[in-house]
């Protein structure tokens, strides 16, 4: 379905049932489909909402701004338009940074935050030439194949690999440029100190993009009560590389949050 927020139409996929909704934000190059295999194991217990962020997939590509604040505003607007009373945010990479900013606003109904291979809240260090190259990674299938090979450690099933390559190219140039040139450099480190919900960080042990040591240094000390779990032999695309492990970690974490809340 299409949901209009902040002047853009977002393509939204909704599955499952349950009092608690899980809102999934994809990575730079992804779409709502990035989460398909993770959601398949969660939809029996949770209302799962995945969407294409502005400029990506089947969502509106007419926006002129793609800052982290824009992405967080869209997620907040979607939660409001869908009338979600209780929800958790699940953000991957770029989507993880947007989820951090939204969580820092303490929106009504937010109960937990899951960050999967998240971009840190501080400006991401990268050589200028690499930043310039990123702008054009997804201009062609050849570029997308090179990018995919650089960030995924484990081989993907043929259908999953093809989907990932398609998603990387289903974007508008402004959105592809905004992350490396602007949003990746935004500093939200002061804001994330205001996050007040239990937070789980799932990091690939061999992630070449958002490395374990970076998250331990730049993210964990800034988010109160954040817990880091490293996933062995996994790269940056863990929702595609090891979806069953990601699903199990999310389910375990949410069950723990429920027990803790009930015990209070």
KAWO-V895677 format. One record per residue. N is the residue number from 1. RES is the residue in one letter. NEAR is the number of other ideal C-beta (glycine too) atoms within 10 Angstrom. Layout:
N_RES_NEAR, N_RES_NEAR
This chain:
1_X_10, 2_X_12, 3_X_19, 4_X_12, 5_X_21, 6_X_15, 7_X_12, 8_X_19, 9_X_17, 10_X_25, 11_X_18, 12_X_20, 13_X_19, 14_X_16, 15_X_16, 16_X_16, 17_X_11, 18_X_14, 19_X_10, 20_X_18, 21_X_23, 22_X_26, 23_X_25, 24_X_28, 25_X_30, 26_X_28, 27_X_31, 28_X_27, 29_X_26, 30_X_29, 31_X_26, 32_X_25, 33_X_21, 34_X_29, 35_X_30, 36_X_18, 37_X_17, 38_X_28, 39_X_25, 40_X_15, 41_X_15, 42_X_23, 43_X_16, 44_X_11, 45_X_16, 46_X_21, 47_X_20, 48_X_23, 49_X_25, 50_X_24, 51_X_30, 52_X_25, 53_X_27, 54_X_28, 55_X_25, 56_X_29, 57_X_22, 58_X_17, 59_X_26, 60_X_20, 61_X_18, 62_X_12, 63_X_18, 64_X_8, 65_X_16, 66_X_25, 67_X_15, 68_X_24, 69_X_16, 70_X_20, 71_X_27, 72_X_25, 73_X_19, 74_X_26, 75_X_27, 76_X_19, 77_X_17, 78_X_20, 79_X_22, 80_X_14, 81_X_13, 82_X_19, 83_X_8, 84_X_20, 85_X_11, 86_X_14, 87_X_22, 88_X_26, 89_X_28, 90_X_31, 91_X_29, 92_X_31, 93_X_28, 94_X_25, 95_X_29, 96_X_28, 97_X_30, 98_X_29, 99_X_29, 100_X_29, 101_X_23, 102_X_27, 103_X_26, 104_X_20, 105_X_14, 106_X_11, 107_X_16, 108_X_11, 109_X_14, 110_X_22, 111_X_16, 112_X_23, 113_X_27, 114_X_24, 115_X_30, 116_X_32, 117_X_29, 118_X_27, 119_X_30, 120_X_25, 121_X_25, 122_X_17, 123_X_14, 124_X_19, 125_X_10, 126_X_15, 127_X_8, 128_X_7, 129_X_8, 130_X_9, 131_X_15, 132_X_13, 133_X_15, 134_X_20, 135_X_15, 136_X_13, 137_X_21, 138_X_23, 139_X_14, 140_X_12, 141_X_12, 142_X_8, 143_X_16, 144_X_19, 145_X_15, 146_X_13, 147_X_19, 148_X_20, 149_X_9, 150_X_13, 151_X_23, 152_X_21, 153_X_19, 154_X_14, 155_X_9, 156_X_16, 157_X_10, 158_X_8, 159_X_8, 160_X_19, 161_X_15, 162_X_11, 163_X_18, 164_X_24, 165_X_18, 166_X_14, 167_X_22, 168_X_25, 169_X_15, 170_X_19, 171_X_24, 172_X_17, 173_X_13, 174_X_15, 175_X_21, 176_X_23, 177_X_17, 178_X_25, 179_X_26, 180_X_20, 181_X_14, 182_X_13, 183_X_23, 184_X_20, 185_X_15, 186_X_17, 187_X_11, 188_X_20, 189_X_17, 190_X_10, 191_X_18, 192_X_22, 193_X_14, 194_X_12, 195_X_24, 196_X_13, 197_X_16, 198_X_20, 199_X_25, 200_X_22, 201_X_23, 202_X_26, 203_X_26, 204_X_27, 205_X_13, 206_X_16, 207_X_22, 208_X_12, 209_X_18, 210_X_26, 211_X_18, 212_X_16, 213_X_8, 214_X_17, 215_X_22, 216_X_14, 217_X_13, 218_X_19, 219_X_26, 220_X_15, 221_X_11, 222_X_19, 223_X_23, 224_X_13, 225_X_9, 226_X_19, 227_X_13, 228_X_15, 229_X_12, 230_X_15, 231_X_21, 232_X_9, 233_X_11, 234_X_22, 235_X_21, 236_X_25, 237_X_28, 238_X_26, 239_X_26, 240_X_27, 241_X_22, 242_X_23, 243_X_20, 244_X_11, 245_X_17, 246_X_26, 247_X_18, 248_X_14, 249_X_19, 250_X_22, 251_X_14, 252_X_12, 253_X_20, 254_X_22, 255_X_11, 256_X_14, 257_X_17, 258_X_13, 259_X_9, 260_X_10, 261_X_11, 262_X_7, 263_X_6, 264_X_4
